């Protein structure tokens, strides 16, 4: 099964980064600073990868949470607790503001939306 992340305030904050980068790229291109424009293209690609590449897949007893370049594999039989909440602790692998906190293994946790 494949699931997409919810979109919330966290995604809006992530959206401000590409807006600022695009404005800076326009300014640098007018000044002829093409290496900075290239850096902006790379950063925009990273933001796009995060925004469009966030998803969760459950396959053969494993939850695979992906957010751009970040990936977490969690064996479902290692999950000790799942609770719904706003962001509390652990790495964030989602774009929403309401999360499911998943605790697993030896004191490990991740938040997904």
Contact map, one row per residue, 1 for C-alpha under 8 A:
11100000000000000000000000000000000000000000000000000000111000000000000000000000000000000000000000000000000000000
11110000000000000000000000000000000000000000000000000011110000000000000000000000000000000000000000000000000000000
11111000000000000000000000000000000000000000000000000011100000000000000000000000000000000000000000000000000000000
01111100000000000000000000000000000000000000000000000111000000000000000000000000000000000000000000000000000000000
00111110000000000000000000000000000000000000000000000111000000000000000000000000000000000000011100000000000000011
00011111000000000000000000000000000000000000000000000000000000000000000000000000000000000000011100000000000000001
00001111111000000000000000000000000000000000000000000000000000000000000000000000000000000000001110000000000000000
00000111111100000000000000000000000000000000000000000000000000000000000000000000000000000000001111000000000000000
00000011111110000000000000000000000000000000000000000000000000000000000000000000000000000000001110000000000000000
00000011111111000000000000000000000000000000000000000000000000000000000000000000000000000000001110000000000000000
00000011111111100000000000000000000000000000000000100000000000000000000000000000000000000000001100000000000000000
00000001111111110000000000000000000000000000000000000000000000000000000000000000000000000000000000000000000000000
00000000111111111000000000000000000000000000000000000000000000000000000000000000000000000000000000000000000000000
00000000011111111100000000000000000000000000001000100000000000000000000000000000000000000000000000000000000000000
00000000001111111110000000000000000000000000001000000000000000000000000000000000000000000000000000000000000000000
00000000000111111111000000000000000000000000000000000000000000000000000000000000000000000000000000000000000000000
00000000000011111111100000000000000000000000001000000000000000000000000000000000000000000000000000000000000000000
00000000000001111111110000000000000000000011001000000000000000000000000000000000000000000000000000000000000000000
00000000000000111111111000000000000000000000000000000000000000000000000000000000000000000000000000000000000000000
00000000000000011111111100000000000000000000000000000000000000000000000000000000000000000000000000000000000000000
00000000000000001111111110000000000000010011000000000000000000000000000000000000000000000000000000000000000000000
00000000000000000111111111000000000000010001000000000000000000000000000000000000000000000000000000000000000000000
00000000000000000011111111100000000000000000000000000000000000000000000000000000000000000000000000000000000000000
00000000000000000001111111110000000000010000000000000000000000000000000000000000000000000000000000000000000000000
00000000000000000000111111111000000110010000000000000000000000000000000000000000000000000000000000000000000000000
00000000000000000000011111111100000010000000000000000000000000000000000000000000000000000000000000000000000000000
00000000000000000000001111111110000000000000000000000000000000000000000000000000000000000000000000000000000000000
00000000000000000000000111111111110110000000000000000000000000000000000000000000000000000000000000000000000000000
00000000000000000000000011111111110010000000000000000000000000000000000000000000000000000000000000000000000000000
00000000000000000000000001111111100000000000000000000000000000000000000000000000000000000000000000000000000000000
00000000000000000000000000111111100000000000000000000000000000000000000000000000000000000000000000000000000000000
00000000000000000000000000011111110000000000000000000000000000000000000000000000000000000000000000000000000000000
00000000000000000000000000011111111110000000000000000000000000000000000000000000000000000000000000000000000000000
00000000000000000000000000011001111111000000000000000000000000000000000000000000000000000000000000000000000000000
00000000000000000000000000000000111111100000000000000000000000000000000000000000000000000000000000000000000000000
00000000000000000000000010010000111111110000000000000000000000000000000000000000000000000000000000000000000000000
00000000000000000000000011011000111111111000000000000000000000000000000000000000000000000000000000000000000000000
00000000000000000000000000000000011111111100000000000000000000000000000000000000000000000000000000000000000000000
00000000000000000000000000000000001111111110000000000000000000000000000000000000000000000000000000000000000000000
00000000000000000000110110000000000111111111000000000000000000000000000000000000000000000000000000000000000000000
00000000000000000000000000000000000011111111100000000000000000000000000000000000000000000000000000000000000000000
00000000000000000000000000000000000001111111110000000000000000000000000000000000000000000000000000000000000000000
00000000000000000100100000000000000000111111111000000000000000000000000000000000000000000000000000000000000000000
00000000000000000100110000000000000000011111111100000000000000000000000000000000000000000000000000000000000000000
00000000000000000000000000000000000000001111111110000000000000000000000000000000000000000000000000000000000000000
00000000000000000000000000000000000000000111111111000000000000000001000000000000000000000000000000000000000000000
00000000000001101100000000000000000000000011111111100000000000000000000000000000000000000000000000000000000000000
00000000000000000000000000000000000000000001111111111000000000000000000000000000000000000000000000000000000000000
00000000000000000000000000000000000000000000111111111100000000000011100000000000000000000000000000000000000000000
00000000000000000000000000000000000000000000011111111100000000000011100000000000000000000000000000000000000000000
00000000001001000000000000000000000000000000001111111100000000000011000000000000000000000000001000000000000000000
00000000000000000000000000000000000000000000000111111100000000000001000000000000000000000000000000000000000000000
00000000000000000000000000000000000000000000000111111110000000000111000000000000000000000000000000000000000000000
00011000000000000000000000000000000000000000000011111111000000001111000000000000000000000000111000000000000000000
01111000000000000000000000000000000000000000000000001111100000001110000000000000000000000000010000000000000000000
01111000000000000000000000000000000000000000000000000111110000111100000000000000000000000000000000000000000000000
11100000000000000000000000000000000000000000000000000011111000111000000000000000000000000000000000000000000000000
11000000000000000000000000000000000000000000000000000001111111110000000000000000000000000000000000000000000000000
10000000000000000000000000000000000000000000000000000000111111110000000000000000000000000000000000000000000000000
00000000000000000000000000000000000000000000000000000000011111000000000000000000000000000000000000000000000000000
00000000000000000000000000000000000000000000000000000000011111100000000000111000000000000000000000000000000000000
00000000000000000000000000000000000000000000000000000000011111110000000011110000000000000000000000000000000000000
00000000000000000000000000000000000000000000000000000001111011111000000011110000000000000000000000000000000000000
00000000000000000000000000000000000000000000000000000001111001111100001111000000000000000000000000000000000000000
00000000000000000000000000000000000000000000000000000111100000111110001110000000000000000000100000000000000000010
00000000000000000000000000000000000000000000000000001111000000011111111100000000000000000000100000000000000000000
00000000000000000000000000000000000000000000000011101110000000001111111000000000000000000000110000000000000000000
00000000000000000000000000000000000000000000010011111100000000000111111000000000000000000000000000000000000000000
00000000000000000000000000000000000000000000000011000000000000000111111000000000000000000000000000000000000000000
00000000000000000000000000000000000000000000000000000000000000000111111100000000000000000000100000000000000000000
00000000000000000000000000000000000000000000000000000000000000011111111110000000000000000000000000000000000000000
00000000000000000000000000000000000000000000000000000000000000011100011111000000000000000000000000000000000000000
00000000000000000000000000000000000000000000000000000000000001111000001111100000000000000000000000000000000000000
00000000000000000000000000000000000000000000000000000000000001110000000111110110000000000000000000000001000000000
00000000000000000000000000000000000000000000000000000000000011100000000011111110000000000000000000000000000000000
00000000000000000000000000000000000000000000000000000000000011100000000001111110000000000000000000000000000000000
00000000000000000000000000000000000000000000000000000000000010000000000000111110000000000000000000000000000000000
00000000000000000000000000000000000000000000000000000000000000000000000001111111000000000000000000000001100000000
00000000000000000000000000000000000000000000000000000000000000000000000001111111110000000000000000000111100000000
00000000000000000000000000000000000000000000000000000000000000000000000000000111110000000000000000000111100000000
00000000000000000000000000000000000000000000000000000000000000000000000000000011111000000000000000001111000000000
00000000000000000000000000000000000000000000000000000000000000000000000000000011111100000000000000011110000000000
00000000000000000000000000000000000000000000000000000000000000000000000000000000111110000000000000011100000000000
00000000000000000000000000000000000000000000000000000000000000000000000000000000011111000000000001111000000000000
00000000000000000000000000000000000000000000000000000000000000000000000000000000001111110000000001111000000000000
00000000000000000000000000000000000000000000000000000000000000000000000000000000000111110000000011100000000000000
00000000000000000000000000000000000000000000000000000000000000000000000000000000000011111000000011100000000000100
00000000000000000000000000000000000000000000000000000000000000000000000000000000000011111100000000000000000000000
00000000000000000000000000000000000000000000000000000000000000000000000000000000000000111110000000000000000011100
00000000000000000000000000000000000000000000000000000000000000000000000000000000000000011111000000000000000111100
00000000000000000000000000000000000000000000000000000000000000000000000000000000000000001111100000000000000011100
00000000000000000000000000000000000000000000000000000000000000000000000000000000000000000111110000000000000001110
00000000000000000000000000000000000000000000000000000100000000001110010000000000000000000011111000000000000001111
00001100000000000000000000000000000000000000000000000110000000000010000000000000000000000001111100100000000000111
00001111111000000000000000000000000000000000000000100100000000000000000000000000000000000000111110000000000000001
00001111111000000000000000000000000000000000000000000000000000000000000000000000000000000000011111100000000000001
00000011110000000000000000000000000000000000000000000000000000000000000000000000000001100000001111100000000000001
00000001000000000000000000000000000000000000000000000000000000000000000000000000000111100000000111110000000000001
00000000000000000000000000000000000000000000000000000000000000000000000000000000000111100000010111111000000000111
00000000000000000000000000000000000000000000000000000000000000000000000000000000011110000000000001111100000000111
00000000000000000000000000000000000000000000000000000000000000000000000000000000111110000000000000111110000011110
00000000000000000000000000000000000000000000000000000000000000000000000000000011111000000000000000011111000011110
00000000000000000000000000000000000000000000000000000000000000000000000000000011110000000000000000001111101111000
00000000000000000000000000000000000000000000000000000000000000000000000001000111100000000000000000000111111110000
00000000000000000000000000000000000000000000000000000000000000000000000000000111000000000000000000000011111100000
00000000000000000000000000000000000000000000000000000000000000000000000000000000000000000000000000000001111100000
00000000000000000000000000000000000000000000000000000000000000000000000000000000000000000000000000000011111110000
00000000000000000000000000000000000000000000000000000000000000000000000000000000000000000100000000000011111111000
00000000000000000000000000000000000000000000000000000000000000000000000000000000000000001110000000001111001111100
00000000000000000000000000000000000000000000000000000000000000000000000000000000000000001111100000001110000111110
00000000000000000000000000000000000000000000000000000000000000000000000000000000000000101111110000111100000011111
00001000000000000000000000000000000000000000000000000000000000001000000000000000000000000001110000111100000001111
00001100000000000000000000000000000000000000000000000000000000000000000000000000000000000000111111110000000000111
